[in-house]
Amino acid sequence: MIDTRVWPAPPEVFKQTNVLIHLINGMLLAGLSHALARGFGLAPKRAAWVAVLAAGFWLLHPFWVGTTLYIIQRMAMLAALFVFAGLWAYVHGRLQLAAGRTVSGYVWMSTGLGLGTLLAVLSKENGALLPLLAWVIEAFVFDADNRALDRHGQRFIWWRRVFIVLPGAVLLAYLAYQLPLLFSGQTYGRDFTPWARLLTETRIVWGYLGDLWLPSLHDGGLFNDDIRISTSVFTPLSTLFATLGIFGLIALAALSRLSKTPWLRAVGLAIAFYFVGQLLESTWLPLELMFEHRNYLPAGLMFLPLALFLVQKTDVHHRWPVWVAVAILSVFALLSLKRADVWGKPFAQALSWASQHPDSARAQSYLANFWEQTGNYSEAERLLDRAFAEHPDDLLVLANRAFVACDMNSAPAGLQSALRN
């Protein structure tokens, strides 16, 4: 193994490797952002600054502290690594093709999409999104005017059909095959139907976007089982506004594709890239409702429009964009440092998560485990009794309450009855 050859092993070595992967992803994203900026027509020097800012904003964002330090999310990080690498190779090849270096261009594009998709899928299933993400880049950067045939001829059109359209269509066909789930009314082992999940995800996605653009001092934690389920477009009413807002963003992306201004077209690119990146994990497939790491890949181009805007507005007479960029990077770095500090203090972290999620059975059970380990059985009992009263069918709460009852050599009547049933 990369991290250690002995077991059990301290978690620090695994976390260090995750941090290294995150840094590599930042460098790959910088390369991709530079290539995209060149695709938008920026000069090499300005494109380099766009790369530094776009990757820097993403790399230092506090939203990724949990993804990086929660060891199991290495799968998501590795999938993102190969997607970023594959897309960089594709965009580099696309630039080569535009410059008339045909053979080099096709080699880079084919290798990037073929090998990148294979390695990304082996890391995690959503690596299969790579061809669709390349399709988004093609639509917003290189073929916004729909004149690829005039520029590159029929050979390129056939190449695009084989390497981008066909794999993308296969993935879309899989999602279409799963569409009947929406109308089945079944829960598939969850507390919600696929239709309810799709409705709920409209609100969750806006929560993600809020955390991305307005990050706070504290993360939301790993436990999100207290989310209110949307049972219809009007229940809760915020579902309606969230749904309309998402349609509004999609319309904005479509309109921005027509713009000649790079940063405006990049707004559409970022929106489309984000929503395509969420297709598998934030729609109707019966997965858990919410995890922060689901944004790690989709938000890869989130800050590209801002970077383009700041660089394009910077000149000899206007230095304010420089200070804006420095301020954003500083705030992101400080917030990440603070969140990382909490991740280094598991008990404080458990207290914080339980406080932020008082109705989460998982968050309360997690904190109760700490109290049990320190011998404070009465506090563990109090937390679990409250959670058990609110979630009588939750097996995690039931099991943890049974463990505490064994430690205390006593069990309430309600617990005994639940265990028998």
C-alpha positions in Angstrom: 0.0 0.0 0.0 1.0 3.6 -0.5 0.4 4.6 3.1 1.6 1.7 5.2 2.4 -2.0 5.1 1.2 -2.8 8.7 -2.2 -2.9 10.3 -3.6 -1.3 12.4 -2.0 1.9 11.3 -2.4 5.5 12.5 -4.8 7.6 10.4 -2.2 10.4 9.9 -0.4 8.6 7.1 -3.6 8.1 5.2 -4.5 11.7 5.6 -1.1 12.9 4.5 -1.5 11.0 1.3 -5.0 12.5 0.8 -3.5 16.0 1.2 -0.9 15.1 -1.4 -3.6 14.0 -3.8 -5.5 17.2 -3.2 -2.3 19.2 -4.1 -1.8 17.2 -7.2 -5.5 17.8 -8.2 -4.9 21.5 -7.7 -1.9 21.4 -10.1 -3.9 19.4 -12.7 -6.8 21.9 -12.4 -4.3 24.8 -12.9 -3.1 23.1 -16.1 -6.7 22.6 -17.2 -7.7 26.2 -16.4 -4.7 27.5 -18.3 -5.6 25.5 -21.4 -9.3 26.6 -21.1 -8.2 30.3 -20.8 -6.1 29.8 -24.0 -9.2 28.3 -25.6 -11.1 31.4 -24.7 -8.5 33.4 -26.5 -6.4 34.9 -23.7 -2.7 35.6 -24.1 -0.3 33.1 -22.5 0.7 35.4 -19.6 -2.9 36.3 -18.7 -3.9 32.6 -19.1 -1.3 31.7 -16.6 -2.7 34.1 -14.0 -6.2 32.7 -14.7 -4.8 29.2 -13.9 -3.2 30.4 -10.7 -6.4 32.0 -9.4 -8.9 29.5 -10.6 -6.9 26.6 -9.1 -6.0 28.6 -6.0 -9.6 29.4 -5.2 -10.6 25.8 -5.6 -7.5 24.3 -3.8 -7.8 26.5 -0.7 -11.6 26.3 -0.4 -12.6 25.1 3.1 -15.3 22.9 1.5 -12.7 20.3 0.7 -11.2 20.0 4.2 -13.7 17.2 5.1 -13.2 15.5 1.7 -9.5 15.5 2.1 -9.3 14.5 5.8 -12.1 11.9 5.7 -9.9 9.0 4.5 -12.5 7.0 2.6 -13.2 9.9 0.2 -9.9 9.1 -1.5 -12.0 7.4 -4.1 -13.7 10.7 -5.0 -10.3 12.5 -5.0 -8.7 9.9 -7.3 -11.7 10.0 -9.7 -11.3 13.8 -9.8 -7.6 13.4 -10.4 -8.0 11.3 -13.5 -10.9 13.4 -14.8 -8.9 16.6 -14.4 -5.9 15.0 -16.1 -8.0 13.5 -18.9 -9.8 16.9 -19.5 -6.5 18.7 -19.5 -5.1 16.3 -22.1 -8.3 16.7 -24.2 -8.2 20.5 -24.1 -4.5 20.6 -24.9 -5.1 18.3 -27.8 -8.0 20.5 -28.9 -5.7 23.5 -28.9 -3.1 21.5 -30.9 -5.8 20.7 -33.5 -6.8 24.3 -33.7 -3.2 25.2 -34.4 -3.0 22.8 -37.3 -1.0 20.1 -35.5 -3.5 17.4 -36.4 -1.8 14.2 -35.4 -0.6 15.5 -32.1 -4.1 16.9 -31.4 -5.8 13.6 -32.0 -3.3 11.6 -29.9 -3.7 13.9 -26.9 -7.5 14.0 -27.1 -7.9 10.3 -27.6 -5.5 9.4 -24.9 -6.9 11.9 -22.5 -10.5 10.8 -22.9 -9.9 7.0 -23.3 -7.3 6.5 -20.5 -8.7 9.2 -18.3 -12.2 7.7 -18.3 -10.9 4.2 -17.7 -8.8 5.2 -14.7 -11.4 7.5 -13.3 -14.1 4.8 -13.4 -11.8 2.4 -11.7 -11.4 5.0 -8.9 -15.1 5.7 -8.5 -18.2 5.3 -10.7 -18.8 9.0 -11.4 -15.5 9.0 -13.3 -17.8 7.8 -16.2 -18.9 11.5 -16.4 -15.6 12.5 -18.1 -16.9 12.3 -21.7 -20.0 14.3 -20.8 -17.8 16.9 -19.1 -15.6 17.0 -22.2 -18.9 17.5 -24.2 -19.7 20.5 -22.0 -16.2 22.0 -22.6 -16.6 21.4 -26.4 -19.9 23.2 -26.4 -18.9 26.3 -24.4 -15.2 26.8 -25.3 -14.4 25.3 -28.8 -17.8 25.0 -30.6 -20.0 27.7 -29.1 -20.9 28.8 -32.6 -21.5 25.3 -33.9 -19.0 25.6 -36.7 -16.7 22.7 -35.8 -17.4 21.0 -39.2 -16.3 24.1 -41.1 -13.1 24.5 -39.0 -11.9 20.8 -38.7 -13.8 18.8 -41.3 -15.8 15.6 -41.2 -12.9 13.6 -39.6 -13.2 15.6 -36.3 -17.0 15.2 -36.3 -16.6 11.4 -36.5 -13.9 11.5 -33.8 -16.2 13.5 -31.5 -19.0 11.1 -32.1 -16.9 8.1 -31.1 -15.0 9.6 -28.2 -17.5 12.1 -26.7 -21.0 11.6 -28.0 -21.2 7.8 -27.9 -19.8 7.3 -24.3 -21.9 10.3 -23.1 -25.0 8.8 -24.8 -24.3 5.5 -23.1 -24.3 7.2 -19.7 -27.4 9.2 -20.4 -29.1 6.0 -21.6 -28.3 4.3 -18.3 -29.9 7.2 -16.5 -32.9 7.0 -18.8 -33.1 3.3 -18.0 -33.3 4.2 -14.3 -36.1 6.7 -14.9 -38.9 4.2 -14.0 -37.6 4.4 -10.4 -39.1 7.9 -10.2 -42.6 6.6 -10.5 -42.2 3.3 -8.6 -43.2 4.7 -5.3 -40.6 2.3 -3.7 -38.0 3.5 -1.2 -35.3 0.9 -2.0 -34.1 0.7 1.6 -34.1 4.5 2.1 -36.4 6.8 4.0 -37.5 8.4 0.7 -38.6 7.5 -2.8 -36.5 8.4 -5.8 -39.0 11.1 -6.7 -38.8 12.6 -3.2 -35.0 12.4 -3.5 -35.0 14.3 -6.8 -37.1 17.0 -5.3 -35.1 17.2 -2.1 -31.8 17.4 -4.1 -33.0 20.7 -5.6 -32.7 22.3 -2.1 -29.6 20.4 -1.3 -27.8 21.6 -4.4 -28.6 25.2 -3.5 -27.1 24.5 -0.1 -23.9 23.2 -1.8 -23.7 26.4 -4.0 -24.2 28.5 -0.9 -21.3 26.8 0.9 -19.2 27.1 -2.2 -19.7 30.9 -2.7 -20.3 31.9 0.9 -18.3 29.5 3.1 -18.6 29.6 6.8 -16.4 28.9 9.8 -17.9 25.5 10.5 -18.5 22.6 8.1 -21.8 20.8 8.1 -20.2 17.5 9.2 -20.6 14.0 7.9 -24.1 13.4 9.2 -27.0 14.8 7.2 -29.8 12.4 8.1 -31.9 15.3 9.6 -32.7 16.8 6.2 -36.4 17.4 5.6 -37.6 15.4 2.7 -39.5 17.2 -0.1 -42.7 15.2 -0.6 -44.0 17.5 -3.4 -42.9 20.6 -5.3 -44.8 22.6 -2.7 -43.8 20.7 0.4 -41.8 22.4 1.7 -42.4 25.5 -0.4 -38.7 26.1 -0.7 -38.6 23.1 -3.1 -40.5 25.2 -5.7 -38.1 28.1 -5.4 -35.1 25.8 -5.5 -36.5 24.1 -8.7 -37.2 27.4 -10.4 -33.8 28.6 -9.5 -32.1 25.6 -11.0 -34.0 26.1 -14.2 -33.0 29.7 -14.1 -29.3 28.7 -13.8 -29.7 26.3 -16.8 -31.3 29.1 -18.8 -28.4 31.5 -17.8 -25.9 28.9 -19.0 -27.6 28.5 -22.3 -27.7 32.3 -22.9 -24.1 32.8 -21.8 -22.9 30.3 -24.4 -23.8 33.0 -27.0 -21.6 35.6 -25.4 -18.3 36.7 -26.9 -16.9 37.8 -23.5 -14.7 35.0 -22.1 -15.7 35.3 -18.4 -19.4 35.5 -19.3 -19.2 32.3 -21.4 -17.2 30.7 -18.6 -20.2 31.3 -16.3 -22.2 29.0 -18.5 -19.3 26.6 -18.6 -19.1 26.5 -14.8 -22.9 26.0 -14.4 -23.1 23.2 -17.0 -20.0 21.5 -15.7 -21.4 21.6 -12.2 -24.8 20.2 -13.0 -23.4 17.5 -15.3 -21.0 16.6 -12.6 -23.9 16.0 -10.2 -25.9 13.8 -12.6 -25.2 10.5 -10.9 -25.1 11.4 -7.2 -27.6 14.3 -6.9 -30.6 13.2 -9.0 -33.0 10.2 -8.5 -30.7 7.2 -8.0 -31.4 5.9 -4.5 -28.2 7.0 -2.7 -27.8 8.9 0.5 -29.1 12.4 0.2 -26.1 14.6 0.9 -22.4 14.6 1.2 -20.0 17.5 0.7 -17.5 15.4 -1.3 -20.0 15.1 -4.1 -19.0 18.7 -5.1 -15.3 18.0 -5.3 -15.3 17.2 -9.0 -18.4 19.2 -10.2 -17.0 22.4 -8.6 -13.7 22.1 -10.5 -14.5 24.9 -12.8 -16.6 26.9 -10.4 -14.1 29.7 -9.9 -12.9 29.9 -13.5 -15.3 32.7 -14.4 -14.2 34.8 -11.4 -10.6 34.2 -12.2 -11.2 35.3 -15.9 -13.1 38.3 -14.7 -10.4 39.5 -12.3 -7.6 38.9 -14.8 -9.4 40.7 -17.6 -10.2 43.7 -15.4 -6.6 44.1 -14.2 -4.4 46.6 -16.0 -1.9 49.4 -15.1 -4.7 51.7 -14.0 -6.9 49.1 -12.2 -5.2 47.1 -9.4 -8.3 46.4 -7.4 -8.8 42.9 -8.9 -5.4 41.9 -7.4 -6.5 42.9 -3.9 -9.9 41.1 -4.4 -8.1 37.9 -5.4 -5.6 38.2 -2.4 -8.5 38.8 0.0 -10.5 35.7 -1.3 -7.4 33.5 -1.2 -6.6 34.7 2.3 -10.2 34.1 3.6 -10.3 30.6 2.1 -7.0 29.7 3.6 -7.9 30.9 7.0 -11.3 29.1 7.0 -9.6 25.9 5.8 -7.0 26.2 8.6 -9.8 26.6 11.1 -11.8 23.6 9.8 -8.6 21.5 9.6 -7.9 22.4 13.3 -11.3 21.0 14.3 -10.7 17.8 12.3 -7.6 17.4 14.5 -9.8 17.4 17.6 -12.3 14.5 17.3 -14.2 15.2 20.5 -14.6 18.9 19.7 -15.7 17.9 16.3 -18.3 15.5 17.6 -19.6 18.3 19.9 -19.9 20.7 17.0 -21.6 18.2 14.7 -24.1 17.2 17.4 -24.8 20.9 18.1 -25.3 21.7 14.4 -27.6 18.6 13.9 -29.7 18.1 17.0 -32.2 16.0 15.1 -29.6 13.8 13.5 -29.6 10.3 15.0 -26.1 9.7 13.6 -24.6 12.9 15.0 -26.1 12.2 18.4 -24.9 8.6 18.4 -21.4 9.7 17.3 -21.1 12.1 20.3 -22.6 9.5 22.6 -19.8 7.1 21.6 -17.3 9.6 22.8 -19.1 10.0 26.2 -19.3 6.2 26.5 -15.5 5.8 25.8 -14.7 8.3 28.5 -17.0 6.6 31.0 -19.6 9.3 31.1 -22.4 6.8 30.6 -25.1 9.2 31.9 -24.5 11.7 29.2 -24.4 9.0 26.6 -27.6 7.7 28.0 -29.3 11.1 27.8 -28.3 11.7 24.2 -29.3 8.3 23.0 -32.6 8.3 24.9 -33.5 11.5 23.2 -32.4 10.2 19.8 -34.3 6.9 20.5 -37.5 8.8 21.3 -37.3 10.7 18.0 -36.0 7.8 15.9 -37.4 4.6 17.4 -36.7 2.6 14.2 -33.1 3.7 13.8 -30.9 0.6 14.2 -27.8 2.6 14.9 -29.4 4.4 17.9 -30.9 1.2 19.1 -27.5 -0.7 19.0 -25.6 2.2 20.7 -28.3 2.5 23.4 -28.0 -1.3 24.0 -24.2 -1.0 24.4 -24.6 1.8 27.0 -27.3 -0.3 28.8 -24.8 -3.1 29.0 -22.2 -0.8 30.4 -24.7 0.5 33.0 -26.2 -2.9 33.7 -29.7 -1.5 33.2 -32.1 -1.0 30.4 -35.3 1.0 30.1 -38.5 -1.0 29.3 -38.8 0.7 25.9 -35.4 -0.5 24.9 -36.0 -4.0 25.9 -39.3 -4.1 23.9 -37.5 -2.6 20.8 -34.8 -5.1 21.0 -37.3 -8.0 21.2 -39.1 -6.6 18.1 
